[in-house]
Amino acid sequence: MSMWGNENRVRASGLLTVALATGVMTGLALQATPAGASGFQLKEQSAEGLGNAFAGATAKAYDPSTAFWNPAGMTRLSGNHASMTMSYISPSSRFSGSASTAFGTPVGGSSGGDAAKDAFVPATYGVISLSDDLKLGLAVNVPFGLSTEYPLDWVGRYQALESHLHITSVTPTVAYRVTDNLSVGGGPVFQYATVTLTSAINNLGLLPYDGQGKVSGDDLGFGFALGALWEFNERTRIGVNYRSRVHHTFDGTSSYVDVHPVLAAAGGLVNSDASADLTTPDIASVGVYHEFNDQWAAVADVAWTNWSLFEELKVDADVGADSLTVEDWHDTVFASVGGIYRPNEHWTFRAGVAYDMSPVPDKHRTARIPGEDRYWLATGASYQVADWLELDVGFTHIFVNDSTINETTSQGNLRGTYENDINIVSIGGSIRF
């Protein structure tokens, strides 16, 4: 018994070390993070799940990514597992319209091109079996992120230039099978967040060029995740998962360059330490999995996200001008259904559709997050190379409704329409050892 325990401790230590190292690489690799779901949420946490538009993600418990989607599902995994997914997210967001200054004069410039930036988003997971009924897990991923970037000459430069939000999450989990039917799981959530926001400042002809303002900061926040899985039988199960809100107080700076001294003095535009609060929303989800036979299965998921927490974005400067943007977002629902087909022991094919509600009210839409409702169409496949290795690939096209904007700030007004869409490709693999 002692030898068995030592061996598992060595395996756990090695797995956790690899996963944490990958998490550090995750943070370093993210030069830009586009939002692949509504608001600034990222659902692209698994290549296997992407093929079903994440239908059934809370109930399937196929691979180590269940440590994130529903930690209770880890009790369905035998042995020790590790997996990694790399998702390439390619969004498009193009503006057409006009802008005016606070005095009503037109702002000249370009339409800004494609403001949404492509990015690679990795995720890694591990599960250790301490016994048939007790499992340890780890999820290192990026559940929230945003990146929009406009050229210096675009007409809405006084509303926004760059907007970057990166949130890396580390979630150690434990799961226990309470009865033959019921498993429970959970663990703490550690979130490291960084934010950078820039915009141009109108020098009102006092200088032949614009100034620029920048706010940046970072913070480490804490929360928790809880899940349960009820297995009616070997073919049918239902899962529930709750991931708590995480509060961040960003400590950073507000800085200004190339602003005319008269305007800087009048507006309090001076370099200063600054802080801002942001709470990422709590998320509750329910998933269902049902096998009709050995070849066919149906899956579904519904997730509620508490976006109404995002009421405003306020930057408090120690010295000089503060800033306030009213957001007043509303709660959203993500709903998906899908199917799974296994023609043989090696291949699995998936498809799914989803509706992803936008939290952004029309009257508070900004150039930093010009989102609208989304409709997912997904497909994917897995190949079982050997008993210890499976490879996954998924593809999703997201149709995004055109979004209108009528944003007014102290520097003027931006009015127009955005045309949006998103393509996502994910590749991943899982090993058992």
Residue pairs with C-beta under 8 A, 6 or more apart in sequence:
8 128
8 129
8 130
11 80
11 128
11 433
12 128
12 136
15 80
15 82
15 126
15 128
15 138
16 126
16 138
16 172
18 82
18 124
18 126
19 82
19 124
19 125
19 126
19 138
19 140
20 138
20 140
20 170
22 84
22 122
22 124
22 140
23 124
23 140
23 168
23 170
25 122
26 122
26 123
26 124
26 140
26 141
26 142
26 168
27 166
27 168
27 192
29 120
29 122
30 119
30 121
30 142
30 145
30 166
30 168
31 119
32 117
32 118
32 119
32 147
32 149
32 164
33 42
33 119
33 121
33 142
33 145
33 146
33 147
33 164
33 165
33 166
34 89
34 91
34 116
34 117
34 118
34 119
34 145
34 146
34 147
34 422
35 41
35 42
35 91
35 145
35 146
35 369
35 371
36 42
36 43
36 44
36 87
36 89
36 91
36 121
36 398
36 422
36 424
37 43
37 334
37 356
37 374
38 305
38 307
38 332
38 334
38 356
38 357
38 358
38 359
38 360
38 371
38 373
38 374
39 281
39 305
39 307
39 310
39 329
39 332
39 358
39 359
39 360
39 369
39 371
40 144
40 145
40 146
40 165
40 369
41 143
41 144
41 281
41 305
42 89
42 121
42 142
42 143
42 144
42 145
43 54
43 334
44 50
44 85
44 87
44 89
44 121
44 123
44 424
44 426
45 65
45 68
45 69
45 85
45 123
45 141
45 143
46 54
46 57
46 63
46 65
46 68
46 69
46 85
46 123
46 392
46 394
46 426
46 428
47 85
47 86
47 87
47 380
47 392
47 393
47 394
47 426
47 427
47 428
48 62
48 63
48 65
48 350
48 380
48 382
48 392
48 394
48 428
48 430
49 57
49 60
49 65
49 69
49 394
50 87
50 378
50 380
50 394
50 395
50 396
50 424
50 426
51 338
51 349
51 350
51 351
51 352
51 378
51 379
51 380
51 381
51 382
51 392
51 393
51 394
51 395
52 299
52 336
52 338
52 339
52 340
52 350
52 351
52 352
52 378
52 380
53 336
53 338
53 352
53 353
53 354
53 376
53 377
53 378
53 396
54 69
54 301
54 334
54 336
54 352
54 354
55 287
55 299
55 300
55 301
55 336
55 337
55 338
55 352
55 354
56 287
56 288
56 289
56 299
56 300
56 301
56 338
57 65
57 69
57 70
57 285
57 287
57 301
58 69
58 70
58 227
58 239
58 240
58 241
58 285
58 286
58 287
58 301
58 303
59 70
59 73
59 229
59 237
59 238
59 239
59 287
59 288
59 289
59 299
59 301
60 66
60 69
60 73
60 287
60 289
60 299
61 70
61 73
61 74
61 75
61 76
61 77
61 229
61 237
61 239
63 77
63 81
63 83
63 125
63 390
63 392
63 430
64 74
64 77
64 81
64 82
64 83
64 125
64 126
64 127
64 137
64 430
65 83
65 85
65 123
65 125
65 139
66 73
66 74
66 76
66 77
66 127
66 137
67 74
67 125
67 126
67 127
67 137
67 138
67 139
67 171
67 173
68 123
68 125
68 139
68 141
68 143
68 171
68 225
69 239
69 241
69 285
69 287
70 185
70 227
70 228
70 229
70 239
70 240
70 241
70 285
70 287
71 137
71 171
71 173
71 174
71 175
71 185
71 186
71 187
71 225
71 226
71 227
71 241
72 175
72 183
72 184
72 185
72 186
72 227
72 228
72 229
72 239
72 241
73 175
73 183
73 185
73 227
73 229
73 239
74 127
74 135
74 137
74 173
74 175
74 183
74 185
75 133
75 135
75 175
75 176
75 177
75 183
75 185
75 229
76 183
76 229
77 127
77 129
77 135
78 129
78 132
79 129
79 432
79 433
80 126
80 127
80 128
80 129
80 432
80 433
81 125
81 126
81 127
81 430
81 431
81 432
81 433
82 124
82 125
82 126
82 127
82 430
82 431
82 433
83 124
83 125
83 126
83 428
83 429
83 430
83 431
84 122
84 123
84 124
84 125
84 428
84 429
85 122
85 123
85 124
85 392
85 426
85 427
85 428
86 120
86 121
86 122
86 426
86 427
86 428
87 120
87 121
87 122
87 123
87 424
87 425
87 426
88 118
88 119
88 120
88 121
88 424
88 425
88 426
89 118
89 119
89 120
89 121
89 422
89 423
89 424
90 118
90 422
90 423
90 424
90 425
91 116
91 117
91 118
91 420
91 421
91 422
91 423
92 114
92 116
92 419
92 420
92 421
92 422
93 114
93 115
93 116
93 148
93 370
93 418
93 419
93 420
94 111
94 112
94 113
94 114
94 115
94 418
94 419
94 420
95 111
95 112
95 115
95 154
95 156
95 367
95 370
95 405
95 416
95 417
95 418
96 111
96 416
96 417
96 419
97 111
97 155
97 405
97 414
97 415
97 416
97 417
98 106
98 107
98 155
98 414
98 415
98 416
99 106
99 107
99 109
99 155
99 156
99 158
99 159
99 412
99 413
99 414
99 415
100 106
100 107
100 412
100 413
101 107
101 158
101 202
101 411
101 412
102 410
102 411
102 412
107 155
107 156
107 157
107 158
107 412
108 155
109 153
109 154
109 155
109 157
110 151
110 153
110 154
110 155
111 154
111 155
112 150
112 151
112 154
112 155
112 156
113 150
113 151
113 154
115 148
115 149
115 150
115 367
115 370
116 147
116 148
116 420
116 422
117 147
117 148
117 149
119 147
121 142
121 145
122 141
122 142
123 139
123 140
123 141
123 142
124 139
124 140
124 141
125 137
125 138
125 139
125 140
125 141
126 137
126 138
127 135
127 136
127 137
128 135
128 136
128 137
129 135
130 136
132 177
133 176
133 177
134 174
134 175
134 176
134 177
135 174
135 175
135 176
135 185
136 172
136 173
136 174
137 172
137 173
137 174
137 175
137 185
137 187
138 170
138 171
138 172
138 173
139 169
139 170
139 171
139 173
140 168
140 169
140 170
140 171
141 168
141 169
142 166
142 167
142 168
142 169
143 167
143 169
143 243
143 280
144 165
144 167
144 193
144 280
145 165
145 166
145 167
146 163
146 164
146 165
146 368
146 369
147 163
147 164
147 165
148 160
148 162
148 163
148 367
148 368
148 369
148 370
149 161
149 162
149 163
149 164
150 156
150 157
150 160
150 161
150 162
150 367
152 161
152 200
152 210
155 414
156 367
156 407
156 414
157 199
157 200
157 210
158 199
158 200
158 201
158 202
158 409
158 411
158 412
158 414
159 199
159 366
159 367
159 368
159 407
159 409
159 411
159 412
159 414
160 197
160 198
160 199
160 366
160 367
160 368
161 198
161 199
161 200
161 212
162 196
162 197
162 198
163 196
163 197
163 198
163 368
163 369
164 194
164 195
164 196
164 197
165 193
165 194
165 195
166 193
166 194
166 195
167 191
167 192
167 193
167 280
168 191
168 192
168 193
169 189
169 190
169 191
170 189
170 190
170 191
171 187
171 188
171 189
171 190
171 225
172 187
172 188
173 185
173 186
173 187
173 225
174 185
174 186
174 187
175 183
175 184
175 185
175 227
176 183
176 184
176 185
177 183
178 184
180 231
181 230
181 231
181 232
182 228
182 229
182 230
182 231
183 228
183 229
183 231
184 226
184 227
184 228
184 229
185 226
185 227
185 228
185 229
186 224
186 225
186 226
186 227
187 224
187 225
188 222
188 223
188 224
188 225
189 222
189 223
189 224
189 225
189 243
189 244
189 246
190 220
190 221
190 222
191 220
191 221
191 222
191 223
191 246
191 248
191 280
192 218
192 219
192 220
192 221
193 218
193 219
193 220
193 221
193 248
193 250
193 278
193 280
194 216
194 217
194 218
195 215
195 216
195 217
195 218
195 250
195 252
195 276
195 278
196 214
196 215
196 216
197 214
197 215
197 216
197 368
198 212
198 213
198 214
198 215
199 212
199 213
199 411
200 210
200 211
200 212
200 213
201 210
201 211
201 212
201 213
201 256
201 259
201 263
201 269
201 411
202 210
202 211
202 411
202 412
203 209
203 210
203 211
203 258
203 259
203 260
203 263
204 260
204 263
206 260
206 262
206 263
207 258
207 260
209 258
210 258
211 256
211 257
211 258
211 259
211 260
211 263
211 264
211 269
212 256
212 257
212 258
212 259
213 254
213 255
213 256
213 259
213 269
214 253
214 254
214 255
214 256
214 257
215 252
215 253
215 254
215 274
215 276
215 315
215 323
216 252
216 253
217 250
217 251
217 252
217 253
217 274
217 275
217 276
218 250
218 251
218 252
219 248
219 249
219 250
219 251
221 246
221 247
221 248
221 280
222 246
223 243
223 244
223 245
223 246
223 282
224 243
224 244
225 241
225 242
225 243
225 244
226 241
226 242
227 239
227 240
227 241
227 242
228 239
228 240
228 241
229 237
229 238
229 239
230 237
230 238
230 239
231 237
232 238
234 291
235 290
235 291
236 289
236 290
236 291
237 288
237 289
238 286
238 287
238 288
238 289
239 286
239 287
239 288
239 289
240 284
240 285
240 286
240 287
241 283
241 284
241 285
241 287
242 282
242 283
242 284
242 285
243 282
243 283
243 284
244 282
245 279
245 280
245 281
245 282
245 306
245 309
246 279
246 280
247 277
247 278
247 279
248 277
248 278
248 279
248 280
249 275
249 276
249 277
250 275
250 276
250 277
250 278
251 273
251 275
252 273
252 274
252 275
252 276
253 271
253 272
253 273
253 274
254 271
254 272
254 273
254 274
254 315
254 317
254 320
255 271
255 272
256 264
256 269
256 270
256 271
259 269
263 269
264 270
267 321
268 317
268 319
268 320
268 321
269 320
269 321
270 319
270 320
271 320
272 317
272 318
272 319
272 320
273 317
273 318
273 319
274 315
274 316
274 317
274 318
275 315
275 316
276 313
276 314
276 315
276 316
277 314
278 310
278 313
279 309
279 310
281 305
281 306
281 307
281 309
281 310
282 305
282 306
283 303
283 304
283 305
283 306
284 303
284 304
285 301
285 302
285 303
285 304
286 301
286 302
286 303
287 299
287 300
287 301
287 302
288 299
288 300
288 301
289 297
289 298
289 299
290 297
290 298
290 299
291 297
292 298
294 342
295 341
295 342
295 343
296 339
296 340
296 341
296 342
297 339
297 340
298 337
298 338
298 339
298 340
299 337
299 338
299 339
299 340
299 352
300 335
300 336
300 337
300 338
301 334
301 335
301 336
302 333
302 334
302 335
302 336
303 333
303 334
303 335
304 331
304 332
304 333
305 331
305 332
305 333
305 334
305 359
306 331
307 329
307 330
307 331
307 332
307 359
308 329
308 330
308 331
308 359
309 329
310 327
310 329
310 359
311 326
311 327
311 328
311 329
312 324
312 325
312 326
312 327
312 328
313 324
313 325
313 327
314 322
314 323
314 324
314 325
315 322
315 323
315 324
316 322
325 366
325 409
326 364
327 360
327 364
328 361
328 364
329 359
329 360
329 361
329 364
330 359
330 361
331 359
332 356
332 357
332 358
332 359
333 355
333 357
334 354
334 355
334 356
334 357
335 354
335 355
336 352
336 353
336 354
336 355
336 376
337 352
337 353
337 354
338 350
338 351
338 352
338 353
338 378
339 350
339 351
339 352
340 348
340 349
340 350
341 348
341 349
341 350
342 348
342 349
343 349
345 384
346 383
346 384
347 381
347 382
347 383
347 384
348 381
348 382
348 383
348 384
349 379
349 380
349 381
350 378
350 379
350 380
350 381
350 382
350 394
351 378
351 379
351 380
352 376
352 378
352 379
353 375
353 376
353 377
353 378
354 375
354 376
354 378
355 373
355 374
355 375
355 376
356 373
356 374
356 375
356 376
356 398
357 373
358 371
358 372
358 373
358 374
358 401
358 403
359 371
360 369
360 370
360 371
360 372
360 403
362 403
362 404
363 406
365 371
365 403
365 404
365 405
365 406
365 407
366 405
366 407
367 405
367 407
367 414
370 403
370 405
370 418
370 420
371 400
371 403
371 420
372 400
372 401
372 402
372 403
372 418
372 420
373 400
373 401
374 398
374 399
374 400
374 401
374 422
375 398
375 399
375 400
376 396
376 397
376 398
376 399
377 396
377 397
377 398
377 399
378 394
378 395
378 396
378 397
379 394
379 395
379 396
380 392
380 393
380 394
380 395
380 426
381 392
381 393
382 390
382 391
382 392
382 393
383 390
383 391
384 390
385 391
387 432
388 431
388 432
388 433
389 429
389 430
389 431
389 432
390 429
390 430
391 427
391 428
391 429
392 426
392 427
392 428
392 429
392 430
393 425
393 426
393 427
393 428
394 424
394 425
394 426
395 423
395 424
395 425
395 426
396 422
396 423
396 424
397 421
397 422
397 423
397 424
398 421
398 422
398 423
398 424
399 421
400 420
400 421
400 422
401 420
402 417
402 418
402 419
402 420
403 417
403 418
403 420
404 416
404 417
404 418
405 414
405 415
405 416
405 417
405 418
406 413
406 414
406 415
407 413
407 414
407 415
408 414
